[in-house]
Amino acid sequence: MSVLTEEKVDAPAITQPVYPDYRVISLIVGCAIFLEQVDGTVLATALPTMARDFHVSAPAMSVAVTSYLLALAILIPVSGAIADRFGAKRVFNSSIVVFIIGSILCSLTKSLPMMVAARLLQGTGGAMMAPVGRLVVLRTVERRHLVSSMMWTLIPAILGTMAGPPLGGFIVQYLDWRWIFYINVPIGILGFWLVRRFIPVVHTVTRPARFDWLGFALCSVGLGCLLFGLELFGENTNLRNAILLTAVGAVSCLVYVQHAKRRINPAVDLTLLRIDSFRLSVISGSLMRITQGAQPFLLPLLLQIGLGFSALRSGQLILAISLGALMARVFTTRVLRWIGFRRAMVYNGALASLSYAVCAFFRADWPFWLMFGLLMGCGLVMSFQFAAYNTIAYEAVPTDRMSAANSFYSTLQQLMLSVGVCTGALILKVAMAVSHNAEPSRLNFSAAFLVVTVISMSSTRWHRAFAHDAGHEMSGYRQR
């Protein structure tokens, strides 16, 4: 339970209402998420240009993407504990400041290692913005307005996902890729002022449970070393370092598993995997997210390097995926009510996997409208699939464990997207080595898309493992 306190400002004293307009708070939080979503999608179209400026191969730029996603995955579990300790409003505003500083440093980088360091800092701010922002909404909005409030929060987030690719293409085509990071600064400053002005201070009445800092450290070291080790496996000159990092990461993860068994409130509660629907959603969703993470990395490179399209043309095509995801929101609930969760995930999961395979056959002479339509369909079926995962995962989770389950699931989402980028880059580098290419060819990209398709298709086994009545109560499905 939480209560709102009056926030006093310099004279003349102004007392904020106990429950401010939920639409204002939701839009402010939504704008912060908009900033994060734009940054996550706008960078993809700039990767080939950045690779040329940094004098590295295009696949090597994957580390600039995974470093940001890794920071998100590592810090999401600790975001709630930090917000409880220092206050949700203060942490939310601080995360915006860190994100702005990280963006400025990204724009000033002149090498790939510098970019990775700046992206890690930027990801530190981004990791706090979304989860703490949602926490602000949950603690400052009356329960009767929560559903509407969450919808208001989603609007800017969806717009950010849609605006990112064409905006990135425009910037690369007519300006300089550094403007991708410059635009974050005025938006972030405005967000910082809006938070200070309109969001009240929130204090929790109950004392939060002691956070598992040792477990958090073990998870951070384990996940970080495993991912960067996977990145280095694609570089023949760093094989020893890759093996060392992977070994350290694996040992850290094993030590954490033993540590979590002895903790009442571990950083990541692995006992949640004993719940069938949660475990199956985690496994099948993770396999699908590897492919989902690989596509935003591989597709812009295919369009610009493999097919020779401009950055602007590439951004316009990638926009189709976001449009398809938006369309899926219209009928997802109806389809789940009509055919049920299990059947929907089995058939739509196979269709979603095959939609990635279509990208392997793209040619430069294909009509624009055909590729746009196929990518829109890809975004539609994938959005539907993840909406089903994100719902069925919590079907049997007890109310008192919902927070731990949300933290676990959110962390794994970001982690598997990072693994997807690493996997896509690694497959692409292997294909280049086999064909003795210094730069990836269209056939190299085709091989990468087909391999990640096989990975996501393997999730069918886990979809079929769901109970036949899984999610019936949530979807309203009735056996005919």
N, C-alpha and C positions, 0 to 999 in steps of 0.2 A: 504494500500500500504506500502511496506517496501523497504528499500534500504540497501545495504551492505556497510560497511565501511572498510577501510584498517586497519588491525591489526598490530601494531608495536611490535616487539620483541627486545630483547637485541641484541647489535651489534654482527655480522654485520646485519644491518637492512634488513629485507626481507619483501617485499610487496606481499601479497597473491592476486591472481587473483580475479577480481570482482565476477565471477561465477566459482568456483572450479568445478572439475570433479564431476558430480552428482552421478556417481557410487561409488566413494569413500565415499562421505557423506552418501549415502543411506546404504552402507554396515556397516559403523560405527554405524549409528542409529539402523540398523537391528541387529547388534551384541549386543547392549544394550537390545533390545527386546528379543533376543535369551537368554540372561542371565536371564531375568525375566520369560520367558516361561519355561526354564529348571527348575528353582527353583519352579515354580508352579506345574509342573508335576512330578518332581523327588521325592517330599516329600511323595506322596501318597503310594508308595510301602514300605516306612519306618515306617508308622504309627503303625503297630502292634509291631515292635521292640521297637520303642520309648515309647509306652504304657507300655511295660514291664520294661524298664529302669526307667520310672517315677512312677511306681507302681500305675497305674490307669487302668481303663478298656479301651478297644480299642475305644468304642463309645465316650468316654470323650475326645479323641484326636481331635474331630471335631473342638474344639475351637482354636486349633493351625492353622487350615485351615481358619476358618471364620475370625479370627483376622487379617490375612493378606489381605483377600478379602475386609474386612470392611474398612481397611485403604485406599485401592484403591478406593472404592466407595465414601468415604467421601472427599478425596483430589483431585480427578480428576476435579471437577468443579472449584477448585481454582487454578489449575495448570497454566491455561492460564493467569490469572491475575498476578500471581507471575512471570511468564516469561516476561510479559509486563513491570513489575515494575523493575526487576533486570537484565533482559536480558536472552534470550533463551539459549545461550551458557553457561552462568554462572550457571543457574538453572539446565541445563542438566548435567553438570559436577558435580555439588553439589549433585544431586540425585544419581549419581553413588557412590559417597563417602558415603552417608547415607546408601545406599544399602549394601555396603561392610561392614560398621560398624555393621549394623544389622545382617549380615550373621555371622560375627565373634562372636557376642553376642549369636546368636542362637547355635553356635557350643559349647559354654561354659556353656550352661544352664544345670541345674541338677534337675529341677522340671518343672511341667506344667505351673504354673503361670509365672515363669521366661521366659519360651518359648513364652508364649502369649505376654509378654511385648516386647521381642526381635523381634517377628514377626510383631508387630505393627510398630516398628521402621523400620524394613526392608520394610514393605508395604508402609511406608511414602516415601521412596526412589523410590520404584517401581511405585508408583502412578504418580510420576513426569517423570519417564524415557520414557514411551511409548508416552503419549500425547505431552510432550515438545519435544521429539525426532521427532515426526511427524511435529510439528510446525517448528522445525529447517529445515526440508526438504522443507516445504512449503515456507519458507522465504529465502532459499539460492539456490534453484533450479529453473531454468527458466521454465516457464509454458509449453514450448514445450517438456520438458523432464520429466514432473511430472508423467505421467502414467508409463513410464519406470522406473522412480525412485522409485515409490511405489512398483513395482514388485521386484526390487532389495532389498527393505526393507523387503518384505514378506518372501524371501527365508530363511534368518537365523531364522526368527520367526517360520516358519514351521519346520525347522530342529530341533529347540529347543523343540517343542512340541513332535516330534518323538523321540528325543534322551532321554528325561526325564525318562520315565518309565523303559526301559531296563538299563539305567545308574544307576537309583536308586536301581533296583534289584541287579545289580552287586556289588554296594557299600555295601549294607546291607549284601549280601551273603559272600563277601570276605574281606571287610574292616570293617568300623564302620560307623554308620549312620551319625556321625558328619562330615564325609568327604563330605556329601551332601552340607554342607555350606562352607567347606574349599575351594572347587573348585571355588566358586564365587570370591574369593579374587584375584588370579592372572588374571582371565579374566577381573574383574572390574578394576584392576590397568592398564592393557593394554588399556581398553576402555577409561579411564581417560586421558591417554597420547595421544591417537589418537584424542580425541576431542580437546584437547589443541593444537595439532599440525596441524590439517587439517580443522577444522571447523571455519569459520570466525565469527567475532562479527556482530550481527545484531541489528540495531536500528529501531524502528518504528517511522515514521514521524508523524502520527496522535496520539493525546493524547488518551489513552485507557479510556473507561468509568469507572466511579468509581465502584469498586466492592462492592457487597452486603455482607459485613462482618457479619452483624447481622443475615441475612438469612442463611449464611454459618454456623454460630455457632448453630442456631436452628436446621438445618438439621443434623449437626454432632451429637449433643446430642440426637436428635430424633432417627436417624438410629442406632447409637451405643447402646443406651439403649434398643431399640426394639430387636436387634439381640442378645445381651448378655442376655436379659430377656428370649428370646426363648431358648437359650442354657441352662439356669438354670432350665427351666421347666422340663427338663429330670432328674434333681437331686432332689430327694424327700426332702433332707435336706435343700434345698435352695428355697423352694416354696415362702416364704415371700419376699425374695430378688428378685425373678423372677417377682412376681406381682408388686413390687415397681418399678423395672427397666422398665417393660412394660408400666406401667401407666405414668411414667415420659417421656418415649419415645413417647407415643401416644399424650400426652399433648403438647410436643415440636413440633411434626409434625402438630398438629391442629393450634398452634400459628403461625407456619411458613406459613400455607395456608392463614391465614388472613394477615400476613405481606406481602406475595408475591402479594396480590391484590393491595397493595398501592405503590408498587415499580415499577419504569419504567424498570429497568434492574435487576430483582431478581436473586439470585444465581442459582435457578432452575426455569425456566419459565414454570409454570403449564398451562398457556394459550395455549401452543402448543397442549395440549390434545383436543382442539376444532377442530383440523384438523383430519378428519376421518381416513385417511390412517395411520397417525402417532399414533393416539390413539389406533386403532385396532392392529397395530404392537406391540405397547408397552404392551397391555393387553395379547394378545396371546403369544407373545414372552416371557413375564414374566412367564407365566404358564409353558411353555416348558423349560425355563432356571432353574426353580426349580428342574426339573428332571435332567437336564444336570449337575447342581451343585451337586446333590445327587450321581450320578453315580460314578464320580472319587473318592468319599469318600467311598462309599459302596463296589465297585467292588474289590479293593485290599484287603479289610478286608474279603470279601466273599472267595476270592481265597486262602488267607493265613490261615485264622482262620476257615472258614466254610468248605473248601475243603482240607486244609492241604498242599497246594502247597508251594514251596519255594519262597522267595522274587524274585529270578531271573526268575523263571517260571512265576510268577505273572506279572513282568515287561514286559516279552516277549508278554504275552497275551494282556496287556493294550496297547502295541505298535500298535496292530491291529486297534484300534480306530483312531489313528493319520493317519495311512495309508489310511483308508477309507475316512477320511476327505480330504486328499490330492487328492485322486481319484475323489472326487466330483467336484473339481475345473475344471476338464477337460470338463465336460458336463453340468454344471449348467446353463450356458447362453443358450445353445442350447435347453435344456428342457423347460426353461421358455419361450423361443421364440416359442416353439412348442405347449405348452398347456396353457400358460398364468399363471400369478401369483396366482390368486384366486384358480383355480383348482389344481395347483401344491401344494399350501399350505394345502388345505383341505385333499387331498389324501396322500401326503407325510407326513403331520403332523400326521395322524393316523398311518401310517406305522412306523414313527420314534418313536412314543409312544410305539407301540407294540414291537419294537426292544429292549426296556428296559425290558419289561416283560419277554423276553427270558432268561435274566440273572437269573430270579427267579428259573429256572428249571435246571441250571447247576449242574452237578454231577462230582465227582472226577474221575469216570471211563469213562467220555466222551472223545473221541479222541481230541488231541490237535488241529489238523487241523480244526475240526468242530467248536470248541469254537472260534478259531482264525478267521475263516470265518464269523461267526455270529457277532462277535464284529467289524470286518471290515465293514460289512453291516450296523451296528448300527452307526458307525462313518460317513459313507457315507451319509445316509439319514438325519442324524442330521445336518451335515455340509451344505447340500443342503438347509435344512429348515431355518437355521440361515442366510445363504447368501440371501435368499429371504426376510426375515425380515429386514435385514440390508440395503436392497436396497429400498423396497417399503415404508419404514418408511419416507423417504425424498422426496417422489414423489411430494407432494403438499406443501412442506415447502418453503416459500419465501427465496430468496437468502440472504436477509439481516438478516434472522433469522436462517440461517444454523448453525452458530457457537453455538448458544444457544441450538438448537435441538441436535447437536452432543454431547454437554456437558451433556444434560439431558439423552440422550439415553445411552451414555457410562457409566454414573453413575448408571443407572438402571440395565445395564447388570451385572456389578460387584455386585450390591446389591442383585439381584435375585440369582446369583450363591451362595452368602453367605447364603441366605435364604434356598437354596436347600441343602447345607451341614447341616444346622441346622435342617431342616425338616427330612432329611435322618437319622441323629443321633437320633432325638426325636422319630421317628417311631421305630427305632431299639431298643431303650431303653424301649419303651412301650411293644414291642413284647417280650423282655427279661423278663420284670416284669410279664407279663401275664403267661409266661411259667416257671417262677421261675428259670431262668438261670443266673448264675454269669457271664458267658461269652456267647457271641452270638452263636447260633447254625445255621446250614444251613437253617432250617425252619424259623428262625427269619429274616435272610437276605432275604429269599424268600418273606416274608410278606412285608418287607420294599420296595423291588423292585416293588411289585404289587401295593402298595399304591401310590408310586410316579408315576407309569404308569397311574393310574386313574387321577392324578392331571394334567398331560400333555395332556391326552385325552380330558379333559374339554375345551381345547383351540379350539376344532373343532367348537364350537358355534361361536367363534369370527372370525375364518377363513371364515366361511360362511357369516359373516356380511360384508365382503369386497365387494365393488362394482364389478359387473361382468367385467367391463372394467378397473379395477385397474391395473396399471402398464403396460398397453398395449403399450403405447408410449415408455416406458423405455426398455421393452423386445423385441419390434418389432413384437409382436404377431398380427396375422391377423385372424379374424373369418373365419372359413371355411364353 
